[in-house]
């Protein structure tokens, strides 16, 4: 007989239990979490206890919608986005989630009634170390916008244990320290070990007979487990909560008790250590063969786990794989996740037993590729030897994709072998390797650049032959930034001023900022804006005083250049401008009284293996040490370089800035998003006609943009005839 059950409680039949909605109920839930989750009374709690209890309370408000959205999406099977990115520069989560759920005032009132400061708990939060620069911040902005637009989406990436690195300065030189952002726990994540995926590496391939059909299969040599951790991604006050799923690597056999008992303790945990290296740090230094291999392991690890997760858990039972293009688009955020293409084909052909042509037709509709660079060295290539050793079946699939593509190229363009060689996914020199950008372009339904100029150069120069072969495939999607974090959260006084002038719809419809144009001639509005800017400068000064022991002088123009340290971004040029000003004063060529009081603020990390970038950091700090202590400048010029620039510091620096330095060498910057954040917060821009600067200048007008340097065609012409800097120096 079937087992009998008592009737279910009515609440068990509901999809979720509604969260509290008043300050008193918030207090009740907060104290409940403090007592029963943290195991302490309020009177005995630490700041970390209170922060974690608050975070769990805010989670409760979002979780009802999140669970419902997950259930609804699986039920209706609407088309969604799987955003594949190696990094997500998220920033602190507490304020963002309070804002999205419209809980900031309720939480502040509730905590105050308990004698707890919301500002204190804000300051206690540790920023997730999951990103490096603009690419990771773009990924975070995209998933925020997808949720705000109520587009079903899942962000997929890696849960790095130590992230990029924590930057410190020793004698002015960058020193990398581990960023232990998980040390005190991460209250915003949900571990789902039951959804772990097994990810294989190495081994060999073999042919076998399947009822008269010859098929291939991969026989791996070793594997690891990918354990998912879910993060909620709330839309702005629309009830939508999407998911960010990050994968952590663990060994499939982490501990050998027999070996441990024999006394070889290190060998007993070797498999665990080896596996966990995969999700240990973001962008491991890859100047060694071991570093290159670890990077490829990372990339395959997270995309394979993500593809299997979607196919296993997000599709309805009995789903016809021929309809996958109506269900999902995998967005490749740069070349890091492009190994997903042969993995997807392997799953469809080897595991699902689709015919090759049918699988390839599906694949070409299920992927889209965002290219973030024009620099040839940044377009990833993987040596055939490494790829074949680590992922032998995938290399076979890439070879077949390339062979069939080159047949089509010859049919279209004839037997122009130079053209064929240039378009081949497999490069022959300087070593045989796989061009991942080419693979993404061949497989993707769309390929987009990230600014109008960048997309044009991508079509005209970097991937010109592919644009001719795939008419209509290339498009532009200019990068963007979320105004929720970089205006509403970072600059609440300016946000209030804007809302008072034009209403609050601009938070989700940024085009409405055009309605501010009549206020440009409003003396009262301009005065209020000046007061906001001054308050933001004071706030930044307080932050830097407490954080770094640095003082910013009242009345100084804040001249800011914060971005990843790279030669083409030209932090070196900016520091030479400071040196020139200093030399002019010391030599008497420039009167001290003619120097506009200015504090130059830098913020940047250099990749651990990028020696020249590190030397530029050392130079900036050395120049600052001289300039900041020379009384002959009468305090009119100062250089500030706070270490470990991140989203949290950006939210203080950007609203305070007067001048935004965007002086990259024209034709090198793909887009830039810092330029947008500064412009959004009312800073003037000095910049080259490069990346998104072009579009910013068109929007704000030439009178509000200080155009600097050569155009991209002028740079190209100079490069063609040869750049000899000594001639410029001697001609002065």
C-alpha positions in Angstrom: 0.0 0.0 0.0 1.2 3.5 -0.6 2.5 5.3 2.4 0.0 7.8 3.9 0.8 11.3 4.8 -0.9 13.9 7.0 -2.2 17.0 5.2 0.5 19.6 4.4 0.5 22.9 6.3 -1.0 25.7 4.1 2.3 27.6 4.2 4.1 24.5 2.8 1.9 24.8 -0.3 2.8 28.4 -1.0 5.9 29.0 -3.2 7.5 31.2 -0.6 6.8 32.8 2.8 6.5 36.5 2.5 9.2 38.5 4.2 8.6 41.2 6.9 7.8 44.7 5.6 8.0 47.2 8.5 10.9 48.4 10.7 9.6 46.5 13.7 9.4 43.3 11.6 12.9 44.0 10.3 14.2 44.3 13.9 12.6 41.0 14.7 14.2 39.2 11.8 17.5 40.9 12.4 17.6 39.8 16.1 16.4 36.3 15.1 19.4 36.0 12.7 21.8 37.4 15.2 20.6 35.0 17.9 20.0 31.8 16.0 22.3 32.1 13.0 25.3 33.8 14.7 24.5 32.4 18.2 25.0 35.6 20.1 22.9 38.2 21.9 23.0 41.8 20.6 24.9 43.0 23.7 27.7 40.4 23.1 27.9 40.7 19.3 30.8 41.8 17.3 30.7 44.1 14.3 31.0 41.0 12.1 28.1 39.3 13.9 25.9 42.3 13.3 27.0 42.7 9.7 26.3 39.1 8.9 22.9 39.2 10.7 22.0 42.3 8.7 23.1 40.7 5.4 21.0 37.6 6.1 18.0 39.8 7.0 18.3 41.7 3.7 18.6 38.4 1.9 15.3 37.3 3.3 13.6 40.3 1.6 15.0 39.3 -1.8 14.8 35.5 -1.4 11.0 35.3 -1.9 11.2 36.9 -5.3 14.4 34.9 -6.2 12.8 31.5 -5.5 9.7 32.6 -7.4 11.7 33.8 -10.4 13.7 30.6 -10.6 10.5 28.5 -10.4 8.7 30.6 -13.0 11.6 30.6 -15.4 11.9 26.9 -15.4 8.1 26.6 -15.8 7.7 29.0 -18.7 11.0 28.1 -20.5 11.4 31.7 -21.9 14.6 32.5 -23.8 17.3 33.7 -21.5 20.9 34.8 -21.4 23.8 32.7 -20.0 26.5 35.3 -19.5 29.9 33.6 -19.4 32.7 35.8 -17.9 36.0 35.0 -16.2 35.5 37.9 -13.8 32.8 39.9 -12.1 33.9 43.1 -10.3 30.8 43.3 -8.1 31.6 45.8 -5.4 30.0 45.6 -2.0 26.6 44.0 -2.0 24.8 45.3 1.1 24.0 48.8 -0.2 23.2 47.6 -3.7 20.7 45.1 -2.3 19.2 47.6 0.1 18.7 50.0 -2.8 17.2 47.3 -5.1 14.7 46.3 -2.5 14.0 49.9 -1.4 15.0 49.0 2.2 17.6 51.6 3.0 15.4 53.7 5.2 13.6 50.8 6.8 16.9 49.1 7.7 18.5 52.3 9.0 15.4 53.0 11.2 15.3 49.4 12.5 19.1 49.3 13.3 19.0 52.7 15.0 16.3 51.4 17.3 18.7 48.6 18.3 21.5 51.1 18.9 23.4 49.9 15.8 24.8 52.1 13.1 24.1 51.2 9.5 27.2 53.1 8.4 29.3 51.0 10.7 28.1 47.8 9.2 28.5 49.2 5.7 32.1 49.9 6.4 32.6 46.3 7.7 31.7 44.7 4.4 34.6 43.2 2.4 34.4 43.7 -1.4 34.4 40.4 -3.3 37.7 40.0 -5.1 36.3 38.5 -8.2 37.4 41.0 -10.9 40.3 43.1 -12.2 39.2 46.0 -14.3 36.7 47.2 -16.9 35.8 43.8 -18.3 34.8 42.5 -14.9 32.9 45.7 -14.0 31.1 45.6 -17.3 30.0 42.0 -16.5 28.6 43.2 -13.1 26.8 46.1 -14.7 25.3 43.8 -17.4 23.8 41.4 -15.0 22.5 44.3 -12.9 20.8 45.7 -16.0 19.5 42.4 -17.2 17.7 42.0 -13.9 16.4 45.6 -13.9 15.1 45.0 -17.4 13.5 41.7 -16.2 15.4 39.7 -18.8 15.9 36.0 -17.6 19.6 35.5 -17.2 22.3 33.6 -15.3 25.8 34.9 -14.9 28.4 32.2 -14.8 32.0 32.5 -13.5 34.5 31.4 -11.0 34.5 31.8 -7.2 38.1 32.8 -6.8 39.3 32.1 -3.3 41.8 35.0 -3.4 40.6 37.0 -6.4 43.1 39.2 -8.2 45.3 40.5 -5.4 45.5 43.1 -2.7 47.9 45.8 -3.8 50.3 47.4 -1.3 53.3 49.7 -1.8 56.7 49.1 -0.3 59.2 51.9 -1.0 56.8 53.0 -3.8 56.8 49.7 -5.5 53.8 47.5 -6.0 53.7 44.3 -3.8 50.9 41.8 -4.4 49.3 40.3 -1.3 46.5 37.6 -1.1 43.1 39.1 -1.0 41.4 36.9 1.6 37.9 38.3 0.9 36.2 35.1 2.2 38.0 35.1 5.5 35.0 36.3 7.6 32.4 34.6 5.4 30.3 35.7 2.5 26.7 36.1 3.5 25.5 36.7 0.0 26.3 33.3 -1.4 24.4 30.0 -1.3 26.5 26.8 -1.7 24.8 24.1 -3.7 27.1 21.1 -3.5 24.3 18.8 -4.6 24.5 20.5 -8.0 28.2 19.9 -8.5 29.5 19.0 -11.9 32.4 16.7 -12.6 34.9 18.3 -15.0 37.5 16.2 -16.8 40.9 16.9 -18.2 43.7 15.1 -20.1 43.6 11.6 -21.4 42.9 10.5 -25.0 40.1 10.0 -27.5 38.9 6.8 -29.1 36.5 5.6 -31.8 33.8 3.1 -31.1 30.9 1.5 -32.9 27.4 2.6 -31.8 24.9 0.4 -33.7 26.8 0.7 -36.9 27.7 4.4 -36.4 31.3 5.3 -35.7 31.5 7.8 -32.9 34.3 9.4 -30.9 34.5 9.7 -27.2 36.9 11.2 -24.7 38.6 9.1 -22.1 39.9 11.6 -19.6 42.9 11.0 -17.3 41.7 13.0 -14.2 38.9 15.2 -13.1 37.7 17.7 -10.5 34.4 18.8 -9.0 32.9 22.1 -9.8 30.8 23.2 -6.8 28.3 26.1 -7.5 27.7 29.0 -5.2 24.7 31.2 -6.1 24.4 34.9 -5.7 21.2 36.9 -6.0 21.1 39.6 -8.6 18.1 41.9 -7.9 16.6 44.3 -10.4 15.9 47.8 -9.3 12.6 47.8 -7.4 10.9 45.6 -10.0 10.6 42.4 -8.0 13.0 40.6 -10.4 15.9 38.6 -8.9 18.3 36.8 -11.3 21.2 34.5 -10.5 25.0 34.7 -10.6 26.4 31.2 -10.3 30.1 30.9 -9.5 32.1 27.7 -9.5 34.6 26.5 -6.9 37.0 23.6 -7.6 37.5 20.7 -5.3 39.0 17.3 -5.7 36.9 14.3 -6.5 39.0 12.3 -4.0 40.3 14.9 -1.7 41.8 12.8 1.1 43.5 9.4 1.1 43.2 8.0 4.7 45.5 5.1 3.9 48.4 7.4 2.8 47.7 9.8 5.7 48.0 6.9 8.2 51.3 5.9 6.6 52.6 9.3 7.7 52.8 10.9 4.2 50.5 13.8 5.1 51.4 16.0 2.2 50.7 13.3 -0.4 47.4 12.5 1.3 46.0 15.9 0.3 47.9 16.4 -2.9 44.8 15.8 -5.1 42.8 18.4 -3.1 45.6 21.0 -3.4 46.0 20.4 -7.1 42.2 20.8 -7.8 41.8 23.8 -5.6 44.5 25.7 -7.5 42.0 26.0 -10.4 39.8 28.5 -8.4 42.5 29.9 -6.2 43.3 33.3 -8.0 42.1 35.3 -10.9 44.5 35.4 -13.8 47.4 33.4 -12.4 50.7 34.7 -13.7 51.1 33.0 -17.0 54.8 33.7 -18.0 55.5 30.0 -17.1 54.2 26.9 -18.8 52.5 25.9 -15.5 50.8 29.3 -15.4 49.5 29.0 -19.0 48.1 25.5 -18.3 46.4 26.7 -15.1 44.7 29.5 -17.0 43.4 27.1 -19.6 42.2 24.8 -16.9 40.3 27.7 -15.3 38.6 28.6 -18.5 37.5 25.2 -19.4 36.5 24.4 -15.8 33.9 27.1 -15.5 32.4 27.0 -19.0 32.1 23.2 -19.0 30.4 23.3 -15.6 28.1 26.1 -16.8 27.0 24.4 -20.0 26.2 21.1 -18.2 24.4 23.1 -15.5 22.2 24.7 -18.0 21.5 21.6 -20.1 21.0 19.4 -17.0 19.0 21.8 -14.7 17.4 24.5 -16.7 15.6 22.7 -19.5 12.2 21.0 -19.3 12.0 17.2 -19.2 12.1 15.9 -22.8 13.3 19.2 -24.3 14.1 18.9 -28.0 17.6 20.1 -28.4 16.9 21.3 -31.9 15.0 24.2 -30.1 17.9 25.3 -28.0 18.3 28.6 -30.0 14.8 29.5 -28.9 15.8 28.9 -25.3 19.3 30.3 -24.7 22.1 32.6 -25.9 25.5 32.0 -24.4 27.2 35.4 -24.3 31.0 35.1 -24.4 32.6 38.0 -22.5 35.9 38.3 -24.4 38.0 35.2 -25.4 38.3 33.7 -21.9 35.1 31.5 -22.2 35.5 30.7 -25.9 36.5 27.1 -25.2 32.8 26.7 -24.5 32.2 26.4 -28.2 34.0 23.0 -28.7 32.6 21.9 -25.3 29.1 22.6 -26.5 29.7 20.7 -29.7 31.3 17.8 -27.8 28.2 17.5 -25.6 25.8 17.7 -28.5 27.7 15.2 -30.7 29.4 12.8 -28.3 26.9 12.8 -25.4 23.5 13.7 -27.0 24.4 11.9 -30.3 23.3 14.7 -32.6 24.7 14.6 -36.1 27.6 17.0 -36.6 25.8 19.4 -39.1 22.7 19.6 -36.8 24.9 20.3 -33.8 26.9 23.0 -35.6 23.7 24.7 -36.8 22.5 24.9 -33.2 25.8 26.1 -31.9 26.1 28.9 -34.4 22.7 30.2 -33.1 23.4 29.8 -29.4 26.6 31.8 -29.0 27.5 35.5 -29.3 30.9 37.0 -28.8 31.9 40.4 -27.3 35.4 41.4 -28.2 37.1 43.8 -25.7 40.4 44.6 -27.4 42.2 45.7 -30.5 45.6 44.6 -29.1 46.8 41.5 -31.0 48.6 40.2 -27.8 45.3 40.3 -25.9 43.4 38.1 -28.4 44.1 34.8 -26.8 45.8 31.9 -28.5 46.5 28.5 -27.0 49.3 26.3 -28.2 48.1 23.2 -29.9 50.4 21.1 -27.8 48.8 22.4 -24.6 45.3 22.2 -25.8 45.7 18.7 -27.2 47.3 17.5 -23.9 44.7 19.0 -21.7 41.6 18.8 -23.9 42.3 16.3 -26.7 38.7 15.9 -27.9 38.2 19.6 -28.0 41.2 20.0 -30.3 39.8 17.4 -32.7 36.5 19.4 -32.8 38.3 22.7 -33.4 40.3 21.1 -36.2 37.0 19.9 -37.9 35.4 23.3 -37.4 38.4 24.9 -39.0 38.6 22.5 -41.9 35.0 23.0 -42.8 35.3 26.7 -42.4 38.3 26.9 -44.7 36.5 24.9 -47.4 33.8 27.6 -47.3 36.4 30.4 -47.4 37.9 28.8 -50.6 34.5 28.4 -52.1 33.7 32.1 -51.5 37.1 33.7 -52.2 39.0 31.2 -54.4 42.3 29.7 -53.7 44.0 32.7 -52.1 46.2 30.7 -49.7 47.5 33.8 -48.0 43.9 34.8 -47.2 43.1 31.2 -46.1 46.1 31.2 -43.8 45.1 34.6 -42.4 41.6 33.4 -41.6 42.5 30.0 -40.3 41.5 29.3 -36.7 44.8 27.5 -36.5 47.9 29.7 -36.6 51.1 28.1 -37.8 53.6 30.7 -36.5 55.4 31.4 -34.2 54.0 28.1 -32.9 51.0 26.0 -33.9 48.1 27.4 -31.9 44.4 28.1 -31.8 43.2 31.6 -32.3 40.3 31.9 -29.8 38.9 35.1 -31.2 38.7 33.5 -34.7 36.9 30.5 -33.2 34.4 32.8 -31.4 33.8 34.7 -34.6 33.2 31.7 -36.7 30.8 30.2 -34.1 29.0 33.3 -32.9 25.6 34.4 -34.2 26.8 38.0 -33.5 30.2 39.6 -32.8 30.1 43.0 -31.1 32.7 45.6 -30.3 32.2 47.8 -27.3 32.2 51.3 -28.7 31.4 52.8 -32.1 35.1 53.4 -33.0 36.2 50.1 -31.5 33.6 48.2 -33.5 34.6 50.0 -36.7 38.3 49.2 -36.2 37.4 45.6 -35.4 35.6 45.3 -38.7 38.1 47.3 -40.7 41.4 46.0 -39.3 41.5 43.3 -36.7 38.8 41.0 -38.2 38.4 42.6 -41.6 38.3 39.3 -43.6 35.7 37.8 -41.3 33.5 40.9 -41.7 33.6 40.3 -45.5 32.9 36.7 -45.1 30.0 37.1 -42.6 28.1 40.2 -43.7 25.8 41.5 -41.0 27.5 39.4 -38.2 29.5 42.3 -36.8 27.7 44.9 -34.7 28.3 47.5 -32.0 27.1 47.4 -28.4 28.8 50.3 -26.6 29.7 49.5 -23.0 27.6 51.0 -20.3 27.6 51.5 -16.5 24.8 51.0 -14.0 23.5 54.4 -12.7 22.1 52.5 -9.7 25.6 51.9 -8.2 27.6 54.7 -9.8 25.1 57.5 -9.2 22.3 56.5 -6.8 24.7 54.7 -4.4 28.0 56.5 -5.0 26.6 60.1 -5.1 23.3 60.2 -3.2 23.3 64.0 -2.9 23.6 64.5 -6.7 21.0 61.8 -7.2 18.6 63.7 -4.9 19.4 67.0 -6.8 18.6 65.3 -10.1 15.4 63.7 -8.8 14.2 67.0 -7.4 14.7 68.6 -10.9 13.3 65.9 -13.2 11.8 63.1 -11.1 13.1 59.7 -10.3 12.5 57.8 -13.6 16.1 58.5 -14.7 17.4 55.6 -12.5 16.1 53.1 -15.1 15.8 55.4 -18.1 19.1 57.2 -18.3 18.1 59.1 -21.5 15.9 61.2 -19.2 19.0 63.1 -18.0 18.6 65.2 -21.2 15.8 66.9 -19.2 18.6 68.5 -17.1 19.8 70.6 -20.0 17.6 73.6 -19.1 19.1 73.7 -15.6 22.6 74.4 -17.0 21.7 78.1 -17.0 19.9 77.9 -13.6 22.1 79.7 -11.0 20.4 78.0 -8.1 20.8 74.5 -9.6 24.5 75.2 -10.4 25.1 76.5 -6.9 23.5 73.3 -5.5 25.7 71.2 -7.8 28.8 73.0 -6.6 27.8 72.3 -2.9 27.4 68.6 -3.7 30.8 68.5 -5.4 32.4 70.2 -2.4 30.8 67.7 0.0 32.0 64.8 -2.1 35.5 66.1 -2.0 35.4 66.4 1.8 34.0 62.9 2.1 36.9 61.6 -0.1 39.4 63.5 2.0 38.0 61.8 5.1 38.2 58.4 3.5 41.8 58.8 2.3 42.8 60.3 5.7 41.5 57.3 7.5 42.5 54.7 4.9 45.9 55.9 3.8 46.9 58.9 6.0 46.6 61.2 3.0 45.3 64.7 3.1 43.6 66.5 0.2 43.8 70.3 0.3 40.6 72.3 0.2 40.1 74.2 -3.0 42.3 71.9 -5.1 41.0 70.7 -8.5 40.9 66.9 -8.3 42.6 65.6 -11.5 41.9 61.9 -11.6 43.3 59.0 -13.6 42.1 55.7 -12.3 42.1 52.5 -14.4 44.2 49.4 -15.0 47.9 50.2 -15.4 48.9 49.7 -19.0 51.2 51.5 -21.4 48.5 52.4 -23.9 46.4 54.0 -21.2 49.3 56.4 -20.7 49.6 56.9 -17.0 53.2 57.6 -17.9 52.2 60.6 -20.0 50.2 62.0 -17.1 53.0 61.7 -14.7 55.3 63.4 -17.2 52.9 66.3 -17.3 53.3 66.6 -13.5 57.0 66.5 -13.8 56.9 69.2 -16.5 54.8 71.4 -14.3 57.2 70.8 -11.4 60.3 71.5 -13.4 58.7 74.7 -14.8 58.2 76.0 -11.3 61.6 75.0 -10.0 63.4 76.5 -13.1 61.4 79.7 -12.9 59.8 79.1 -16.3 56.4 78.9 -14.6 55.3 81.3 -11.8 54.0 79.4 -8.8 51.0 81.7 -8.8 50.1 80.5 -12.4 49.8 76.9 -11.3 46.1 76.0 -10.8 45.9 74.3 -7.3 45.7 70.7 -8.3 45.8 67.2 -6.7 46.5 64.4 -9.2 44.9 61.2 -8.0 46.0 57.9 -9.5 44.5 54.5 -8.9 45.7 51.3 -10.7 47.0 47.8 -10.3 49.6 46.4 -12.6 49.5 42.7 -13.6 52.1 40.8 -11.5 54.2 39.9 -14.6 53.9 43.3 -16.3 57.4 44.8 -15.4 57.0 48.1 -17.3 53.6 48.8 -15.6 55.2 48.2 -12.2 58.0 50.6 -13.1 55.5 53.3 -14.0 53.8 52.8 -10.6 57.2 53.2 -8.9 57.8 56.4 -10.9 54.5 57.9 -10.0 55.1 57.3 -6.3 58.7 58.6 -6.6 57.4 61.8 -8.3 54.8 62.2 -5.6 57.4 61.9 -2.9 59.4 64.7 -4.4 56.5 67.0 -5.4 54.5 66.6 -2.2 57.4 67.6 0.1 58.8 70.6 -1.9 57.9 73.9 -0.2 58.6 75.9 -3.4 55.3 74.7 -4.8 53.5 76.4 -2.0 51.1 73.5 -1.7 49.7 74.1 -5.2 50.5 70.6 -6.7 50.1 67.3 -5.1 50.2 63.6 -6.2 48.1 61.0 -4.5 48.2 57.2 -5.3 46.1 55.2 -2.8 46.9 51.5 -3.1 44.4 48.8 -3.9 42.0 50.8 -6.0 38.7 48.9 -6.2 34.9 49.5 -6.6 34.6 50.7 -3.0 37.2 53.4 -3.4 35.9 54.3 -6.9 32.5 55.1 -5.3 34.2 57.8 -3.3 36.8 59.1 -5.9 34.5 59.4 -8.9 31.9 61.7 -7.3 34.6 64.0 -6.1 36.5 64.3 -9.3 36.7 67.6 -11.2 38.7 66.4 -14.2 38.7 62.9 -15.7 41.9 61.8 -17.5 41.0 59.6 -20.5 44.2 60.0 -22.6 44.7 56.5 -24.1 46.6 56.3 -27.3 43.8 56.6 -30.0 42.8 53.3 -31.5 44.0 51.3 -28.5 41.2 51.7 -25.9 38.2 49.5 -26.7 35.7 51.5 -24.8 36.5 52.5 -21.3 33.7 52.7 -18.7 35.5 54.9 -16.2 35.0 57.8 -18.6 31.2 57.2 -18.4 31.2 57.1 -14.6 33.1 60.3 -14.3 30.9 62.1 -16.9 27.8 60.8 -15.1 29.0 62.4 -11.9 29.7 65.8 -13.5 33.4 65.7 -14.1 34.9 67.3 -17.2 36.8 65.0 -19.5 40.2 65.5 -21.1 40.6 62.7 -23.6 41.6 61.4 -26.9 39.1 60.5 -29.6 39.3 56.9 -28.5 36.8 54.3 -27.3 33.6 55.6 -25.9 35.2 59.1 -25.5 34.0 59.6 -29.1 30.4 59.1 -28.1 30.7 61.1 -24.9 32.0 64.0 -26.8 29.1 63.8 -29.3 26.6 63.8 -26.3 28.1 66.6 -24.2 29.4 68.8 -27.0 32.8 70.1 -27.8 32.5 72.9 -25.3 32.3 70.4 -22.5 35.0 68.0 -23.6 38.7 68.8 -23.7 40.0 67.0 -26.8 43.6 65.9 -26.5 46.2 64.3 -28.7 46.1 62.6 -32.1 43.2 60.9 -33.8 43.4 57.2 -34.7 44.2 57.9 -38.4 47.0 60.2 -37.3 48.4 57.6 -34.9 48.3 55.1 -37.8 50.1 57.4 -40.1 52.8 58.1 -37.5 53.2 54.4 -36.9 53.6 53.8 -40.6 56.3 56.3 -41.1 58.0 55.4 -37.8 57.8 57.0 -34.4 61.1 58.3 -33.1 60.5 60.1 -29.8 64.1 61.4 -29.7 63.3 63.7 -32.6 60.3 65.2 -30.7 62.5 65.8 -27.7 65.3 67.4 -29.7 62.9 69.6 -31.6 61.6 71.3 -28.5 
